[in-house]
Amino acid sequence: MADFSMVKRSVKIMLGILLIIVGIIVTPLPIPFGLIMVFIGLSLLVSTVPRVREWLRRQRHRYQEFSGQLNAIKGKLPRFARKLIEDTDPERP
């Protein structure tokens, strides 16, 4: 059973990294599909790798105005994006 959880974790990490890379590449296109891919990739990594979660918390603490804007639009976003914003909120314990 431990082997399956390791495989699942590895797949989530690889998929998250791939989505972020492809999302960054396609971001300049007129349709903002790249940003959605980056958000999905980050949500996979935040849920799997604690160091990524802590890094994002530090960045949001550093850029508090941007962090406040994220918190303001959180209610209008899909569930996975809301979870990403809540999990990386620097004000949350």
DSSP file (Angstrom, degrees, kcal/mol; ACC not computed):
  #  RESIDUE AA STRUCTURE BP1 BP2  ACC     N-H-->O    O-->H-N    N-H-->O    O-->H-N    TCO  KAPPA ALPHA  PHI   PSI    X-CA   Y-CA   Z-CA
    1    1 A M     >        0   0    0      0, 0.0     4,-1.5     0, 0.0     3,-0.2   0.000 360.0 360.0 360.0 -35.2    0.0    0.0    0.0
    2    2 A A  H  >  +     0   0    0      1,-0.2     4,-1.8     2,-0.2     5,-0.2   0.835 360.0  58.7 -64.4 -32.2    2.9    2.4    0.7
    3    3 A D  H  > S+     0   0    0      1,-0.2     4,-2.2     2,-0.2    -1,-0.2   0.900 103.3  51.3 -64.9 -40.4    4.1    1.9   -2.8
    4    4 A F  H  > S+     0   0    0      1,-0.2     4,-2.6     2,-0.2    -1,-0.2   0.894 109.1  50.2 -64.4 -40.1    0.8    3.1   -4.3
    5    5 A S  H  X S+     0   0    0     -4,-1.5     4,-2.3     2,-0.2    -1,-0.2   0.866 110.5  50.1 -68.2 -34.5    0.9    6.3   -2.2
    6    6 A M  H  X S+     0   0    0     -4,-1.8     4,-2.4     2,-0.2    -1,-0.2   0.904 112.1  47.4 -67.8 -40.3    4.5    7.0   -3.3
    7    7 A V  H  X S+     0   0    0     -4,-2.2     4,-2.5     2,-0.2    -2,-0.2   0.922 112.2  49.9 -65.3 -43.6    3.5    6.5   -7.0
    8    8 A K  H  X S+     0   0    0     -4,-2.6     4,-2.2     1,-0.2    -2,-0.2   0.913 112.0  48.0 -61.2 -43.9    0.5    8.7   -6.5
    9    9 A R  H  X S+     0   0    0     -4,-2.3     4,-2.2     2,-0.2    -1,-0.2   0.914 111.8  49.6 -63.6 -43.8    2.6   11.4   -4.9
   10   10 A S  H  X S+     0   0    0     -4,-2.4     4,-2.6     1,-0.2    -2,-0.2   0.898 110.7  49.8 -62.9 -41.0    5.2   11.2   -7.7
   11   11 A V  H  X S+     0   0    0     -4,-2.5     4,-2.8     2,-0.2     5,-0.2   0.909 110.3  50.5 -64.9 -41.7    2.6   11.5  -10.4
   12   12 A K  H  X S+     0   0    0     -4,-2.2     4,-2.3     2,-0.2    -2,-0.2   0.898 112.2  47.7 -63.2 -40.0    1.0   14.5   -8.7
   13   13 A I  H  X S+     0   0    0     -4,-2.2     4,-2.4     2,-0.2     5,-0.2   0.942 114.4  45.1 -66.2 -47.6    4.4   16.2   -8.5
   14   14 A M  H  X S+     0   0    0     -4,-2.6     4,-2.5     1,-0.2    -2,-0.2   0.915 115.2  47.8 -63.6 -42.7    5.3   15.5  -12.1
   15   15 A L  H  X S+     0   0    0     -4,-2.8     4,-2.6    -5,-0.2    -1,-0.2   0.895 111.3  51.1 -65.6 -40.5    1.9   16.6  -13.3
   16   16 A G  H  X S+     0   0    0     -4,-2.3     4,-2.0    -5,-0.2    -2,-0.2   0.926 112.2  45.7 -62.1 -45.7    2.0   19.8  -11.3
   17   17 A I  H  X S+     0   0    0     -4,-2.4     4,-2.5     2,-0.2    -2,-0.2   0.918 113.4  50.1 -64.4 -43.6    5.4   20.7  -12.6
   18   18 A L  H  X S+     0   0    0     -4,-2.5     4,-2.8     1,-0.2     5,-0.3   0.917 110.2  50.0 -61.4 -44.5    4.4   19.9  -16.2
   19   19 A L  H  X S+     0   0    0     -4,-2.6     4,-2.5     1,-0.2    -1,-0.2   0.890 111.2  49.3 -63.1 -39.0    1.2   22.0  -15.9
   20   20 A I  H  X S+     0   0    0     -4,-2.0     4,-2.3     2,-0.2    -2,-0.2   0.934 113.3  46.2 -65.3 -45.5    3.2   25.0  -14.5
   21   21 A I  H  X S+     0   0    0     -4,-2.5     4,-1.9     2,-0.2    -2,-0.2   0.948 117.1  42.4 -63.5 -49.3    5.8   24.7  -17.3
   22   22 A V  H  X S+     0   0    0     -4,-2.8     4,-2.4     1,-0.2    -1,-0.2   0.891 113.1  54.6 -65.7 -38.2    3.2   24.4  -20.1
   23   23 A G  H  X S+     0   0    0     -4,-2.5     4,-0.8    -5,-0.3    -1,-0.2   0.895 107.8  48.8 -61.8 -40.6    1.0   27.1  -18.5
   24   24 A I  H  < S+     0   0    0     -4,-2.3     3,-0.4     1,-0.2    -1,-0.2   0.890 111.3  51.1 -64.9 -39.4    3.9   29.5  -18.5
   25   25 A I  H  < S+     0   0    0     -4,-1.9    -2,-0.2     1,-0.2    -1,-0.2   0.909 116.1  39.0 -65.3 -42.1    4.6   28.8  -22.2
   26   26 A V  H >< S+     0   0    0     -4,-2.4     3,-1.5     1,-0.2     8,-0.5   0.446  88.0  96.8 -91.8   1.2    1.0   29.3  -23.3
   27   27 A T  T 3< S+     0   0    0     -4,-0.8    -1,-0.2    -3,-0.4     8,-0.2   0.861  75.2  61.9 -58.6 -38.1    0.3   32.3  -21.1
   28   28 A P  T 3  S+     0   0    0      0, 0.0    -1,-0.3     0, 0.0    -2,-0.1   0.652  81.5 105.4 -66.4 -11.2    1.0   34.9  -23.8
   29   29 A L  S <  S-     0   0    0     -3,-1.5     5,-0.1     2,-0.1    -3,-0.0  -0.286  87.4-110.8 -64.7 155.6   -1.8   33.5  -25.9
   30   30 A P  S    S+     0   0    0      0, 0.0    -1,-0.1     0, 0.0    -3,-0.0   0.825 104.3  68.5 -59.8 -32.9   -5.0   35.6  -26.1
   31   31 A I  S >  S-     0   0    0     -5,-0.1     2,-1.5     1,-0.1     3,-0.6  -0.768  87.3-132.5 -88.5 129.1   -7.0   33.1  -24.1
   32   32 A P  T 3>  +     0   0    0      0, 0.0     4,-1.2     0, 0.0     3,-0.5  -0.019  67.2 125.5 -76.0  38.5   -5.8   33.0  -20.4
   33   33 A F  H 3>  +     0   0    0     -2,-1.5     4,-2.1     1,-0.2     5,-0.1   0.814  65.1  63.5 -64.9 -29.9   -5.7   29.2  -20.4
   34   34 A G  H <> S+     0   0    0     -3,-0.6     4,-2.3    -8,-0.5    -1,-0.2   0.878  99.1  52.7 -62.8 -38.7   -2.1   29.3  -19.3
   35   35 A L  H  > S+     0   0    0     -3,-0.5     4,-2.4     2,-0.2    -1,-0.2   0.880 108.0  51.1 -65.1 -37.3   -3.0   31.0  -16.0
   36   36 A I  H  X S+     0   0    0     -4,-1.2     4,-2.4     2,-0.2    -1,-0.2   0.911 109.8  50.1 -64.7 -41.5   -5.5   28.3  -15.3
   37   37 A M  H  X S+     0   0    0     -4,-2.1     4,-2.6     2,-0.2    -2,-0.2   0.902 110.3  49.9 -63.6 -40.6   -2.9   25.6  -16.0
   38   38 A V  H  X S+     0   0    0     -4,-2.3     4,-2.8     2,-0.2     5,-0.2   0.921 110.7  50.0 -64.1 -43.6   -0.5   27.3  -13.6
   39   39 A F  H  X S+     0   0    0     -4,-2.4     4,-2.4     2,-0.2    -2,-0.2   0.916 112.4  47.0 -61.0 -43.4   -3.1   27.5  -10.9
   40   40 A I  H  X S+     0   0    0     -4,-2.4     4,-2.0     2,-0.2    -2,-0.2   0.929 113.1  49.0 -65.1 -44.0   -4.0   23.8  -11.2
   41   41 A G  H  X S+     0   0    0     -4,-2.6     4,-2.2     1,-0.2    -2,-0.2   0.914 112.3  48.2 -61.0 -43.7   -0.3   22.9  -11.2
   42   42 A L  H  X S+     0   0    0     -4,-2.8     4,-3.1     1,-0.2     5,-0.2   0.891 108.9  53.5 -64.3 -39.0    0.4   25.0   -8.1
   43   43 A S  H  X S+     0   0    0     -4,-2.4     4,-1.6     1,-0.2    -1,-0.2   0.878 109.2  49.4 -65.8 -34.7   -2.7   23.5   -6.3
   44   44 A L  H  X S+     0   0    0     -4,-2.0     4,-0.7     2,-0.2    -1,-0.2   0.928 114.9  44.0 -65.8 -44.1   -1.3   20.0   -7.0
   45   45 A L  H >X S+     0   0    0     -4,-2.2     4,-3.7     1,-0.2     3,-0.6   0.896 111.2  53.0 -69.7 -39.9    2.1   20.9   -5.7
   46   46 A V  H 3< S+     0   0    0     -4,-3.1     7,-0.2     1,-0.2    -1,-0.2   0.884 110.6  47.8 -63.0 -37.7    0.8   22.8   -2.6
   47   47 A S  H 3< S+     0   0    0     -4,-1.6    -1,-0.2    -5,-0.2    -2,-0.2   0.677 124.1  32.2 -76.2 -14.8   -1.2   19.8   -1.6
   48   48 A T  H << S+     0   0    0     -4,-0.7    -2,-0.2    -3,-0.6    -3,-0.2   0.781 115.7  48.5-110.0 -37.9    1.7   17.4   -2.1
   49   49 A V    >X  -     0   0    0     -4,-3.7     4,-1.5    -5,-0.1     3,-0.9  -0.908  58.2-163.4-116.3 107.4    4.9   19.3   -1.3
   50   50 A P  H 3> S+     0   0    0      0, 0.0     4,-2.4     0, 0.0     5,-0.2   0.809  89.7  61.3 -59.0 -31.1    5.0   21.2    2.0
   51   51 A R  H 3> S+     0   0    0      1,-0.2     4,-2.2     2,-0.2     5,-0.1   0.855 102.7  50.8 -66.0 -34.0    8.0   23.2    1.0
   52   52 A V  H <> S+     0   0    0     -3,-0.9     4,-2.5    -7,-0.3    -1,-0.2   0.911 109.4  51.2 -67.9 -42.4    6.1   24.7   -2.0
   53   53 A R  H  X S+     0   0    0     -4,-1.5     4,-2.0    -8,-0.3    -2,-0.2   0.931 112.3  45.7 -59.3 -46.5    3.2   25.7    0.3
   54   54 A E  H  X S+     0   0    0     -4,-2.4     4,-2.3     2,-0.2    -1,-0.2   0.879 110.9  53.1 -66.4 -37.9    5.7   27.4    2.7
   55   55 A W  H  X S+     0   0    0     -4,-2.2     4,-2.2     1,-0.2    -1,-0.2   0.922 110.0  47.8 -62.5 -44.2    7.4   29.2   -0.2
   56   56 A L  H  X S+     0   0    0     -4,-2.5     4,-2.5     2,-0.2    -2,-0.2   0.872 109.5  53.5 -65.5 -36.4    4.1   30.5   -1.5
   57   57 A R  H  X S+     0   0    0     -4,-2.0     4,-2.2     2,-0.2    -1,-0.2   0.925 109.1  48.6 -62.0 -43.9    3.2   31.7    2.0
   58   58 A R  H  X S+     0   0    0     -4,-2.3     4,-2.2     1,-0.2    -2,-0.2   0.909 111.6  49.6 -62.9 -41.3    6.5   33.6    2.2
   59   59 A Q  H  X S+     0   0    0     -4,-2.2     4,-2.4     1,-0.2    -2,-0.2   0.900 111.1  48.8 -64.6 -40.5    5.9   35.2   -1.2
   60   60 A R  H  < S+     0   0    0     -4,-2.5     7,-0.4     2,-0.2    -1,-0.2   0.844 111.1  50.4 -69.3 -32.2    2.4   36.2   -0.2
   61   61 A H  H >< S+     0   0    0     -4,-2.2     3,-0.5    -5,-0.2    -2,-0.2   0.890 111.8  48.8 -68.2 -38.4    3.7   37.7    3.0
   62   62 A R  H 3< S+     0   0    0     -4,-2.2     2,-0.7     1,-0.3    -2,-0.2   0.888 117.8  39.8 -67.0 -41.1    6.3   39.6    1.0
   63   63 A Y  T 3X S+     0   0    0     -4,-2.4     4,-2.1     1,-0.2    -1,-0.3  -0.657  72.1 163.9-110.3  73.0    3.8   40.9   -1.5
   64   64 A Q  H <> S+     0   0    0     -2,-0.7     4,-2.3    -3,-0.5    -1,-0.2   0.797  70.2  57.3 -66.7 -31.4    0.9   41.7    0.9
   65   65 A E  H  > S+     0   0    0      2,-0.2     4,-1.8     1,-0.2    -1,-0.2   0.938 110.4  44.2 -65.3 -44.7   -1.0   43.9   -1.6
   66   66 A F  H  > S+     0   0    0      1,-0.2     4,-2.2     2,-0.2    -2,-0.2   0.894 112.2  53.7 -64.1 -39.7   -1.2   41.1   -4.1
   67   67 A S  H  X S+     0   0    0     -4,-2.1     4,-2.3    -7,-0.4    -2,-0.2   0.892 107.2  51.2 -62.5 -39.9   -2.1   38.6   -1.3
   68   68 A G  H  X S+     0   0    0     -4,-2.3     4,-1.9     1,-0.2    -1,-0.2   0.877 108.3  51.8 -64.7 -37.7   -5.0   40.9   -0.3
   69   69 A Q  H  X S+     0   0    0     -4,-1.8     4,-1.7     2,-0.2    -2,-0.2   0.892 108.4  51.3 -65.8 -39.1   -6.2   41.0   -3.9
   70   70 A L  H  X S+     0   0    0     -4,-2.2     4,-0.8     1,-0.2    -2,-0.2   0.931 110.3  48.7 -62.0 -44.7   -6.2   37.2   -4.0
   71   71 A N  H  < S+     0   0    0     -4,-2.3     4,-0.4     1,-0.2     3,-0.3   0.854 108.6  55.4 -63.2 -33.7   -8.2   37.0   -0.8
   72   72 A A  H  < S+     0   0    0     -4,-1.9     3,-0.3     1,-0.2    -1,-0.2   0.861 114.6  36.9 -69.0 -35.4  -10.7   39.6   -2.2
   73   73 A I  H >< S+     0   0    0     -4,-1.7     3,-1.7     1,-0.2     4,-0.4   0.454  87.7 101.9 -95.8   0.0  -11.4   37.5   -5.4
   74   74 A K  G >< S+     0   0    0     -4,-0.8     3,-1.3    -3,-0.3    -1,-0.2   0.842  75.5  57.4 -53.0 -40.4  -11.2   34.1   -3.6
   75   75 A G  G 3  S+     0   0    0     -4,-0.4    -1,-0.3    -3,-0.3    -2,-0.1   0.700 103.9  53.4 -67.5 -19.6  -15.0   33.7   -3.5
   76   76 A K  G <  S+     0   0    0     -3,-1.7    -1,-0.3    -4,-0.1    -2,-0.2   0.468  95.5  87.9 -93.2  -2.9  -15.4   34.1   -7.2
   77   77 A L  S <  S-     0   0    0     -3,-1.3     5,-0.0    -4,-0.4    -3,-0.0  -0.522  86.6 -90.7 -97.5 161.8  -12.9   31.4   -8.1
   78   78 A P     >  -     0   0    0      0, 0.0     4,-2.3     0, 0.0     3,-0.4  -0.203  46.3-100.4 -63.3 163.5  -13.4   27.6   -8.5
   79   79 A R  H  > S+     0   0    0      1,-0.2     4,-2.5     2,-0.2     5,-0.2   0.864 120.5  53.8 -56.9 -42.4  -12.9   25.4   -5.5
   80   80 A F  H  > S+     0   0    0      1,-0.2     4,-1.8     2,-0.2    -1,-0.2   0.881 111.5  46.4 -64.0 -35.7   -9.3   24.2   -6.3
   81   81 A A  H  > S+     0   0    0     -3,-0.4     4,-2.3     2,-0.2    -1,-0.2   0.885 111.1  51.6 -72.7 -38.8   -8.2   27.9   -6.6
   82   82 A R  H  X S+     0   0    0     -4,-2.3     4,-2.6     2,-0.2    -2,-0.2   0.915 110.1  49.8 -61.0 -42.4  -10.0   28.9   -3.4
   83   83 A K  H  X S+     0   0    0     -4,-2.5     4,-2.9     2,-0.2    -2,-0.2   0.902 109.5  51.4 -63.5 -41.4   -8.2   26.0   -1.6
   84   84 A L  H  X S+     0   0    0     -4,-1.8     4,-1.3     2,-0.2    -1,-0.2   0.920 112.2  46.3 -61.3 -43.9   -4.8   27.1   -3.0
   85   85 A I  H  < S+     0   0    0     -4,-2.3     4,-0.3     1,-0.2    -2,-0.2   0.902 115.3  46.2 -66.7 -41.2   -5.4   30.7   -1.8
   86   86 A E  H >< S+     0   0    0     -4,-2.6     3,-1.0     1,-0.2    -2,-0.2   0.902 111.1  51.8 -68.1 -40.8   -6.5   29.5    1.6
   87   87 A D  H 3< S+     0   0    0     -4,-2.9    -1,-0.2     1,-0.2    -2,-0.2   0.772 116.0  40.7 -68.1 -25.3   -3.7   27.0    2.0
   88   88 A T  T 3< S+     0   0    0     -4,-1.3    -1,-0.2    -5,-0.2   -28,-0.2   0.285  80.3 129.5-106.7  10.4   -1.1   29.6    1.2
   89   89 A D    X   -     0   0    0     -3,-1.0     3,-1.1    -4,-0.3   -32,-0.1  -0.519  49.0-153.1 -68.2 120.4   -2.6   32.5    3.2
   90   90 A P  T 3  S+     0   0    0      0, 0.0    -1,-0.2     0, 0.0   -33,-0.1   0.714  92.8  59.5 -69.3 -18.9    0.2   34.0    5.4
   91   91 A E  T 3  S+     0   0    0      2,-0.0    -2,-0.1   -34,-0.0    -3,-0.0   0.635  88.7  89.3 -81.4 -14.6   -2.4   35.2    7.9
   92   92 A R    <         0   0    0     -3,-1.1     0, 0.0    -6,-0.1     0, 0.0  -0.646 360.0 360.0 -86.2 138.7   -3.6   31.7    8.5
   93   93 A P              0   0    0      0, 0.0    -1,-0.1     0, 0.0    -2,-0.0   0.504 360.0 360.0 -67.4 360.0   -1.9   29.6   11.2
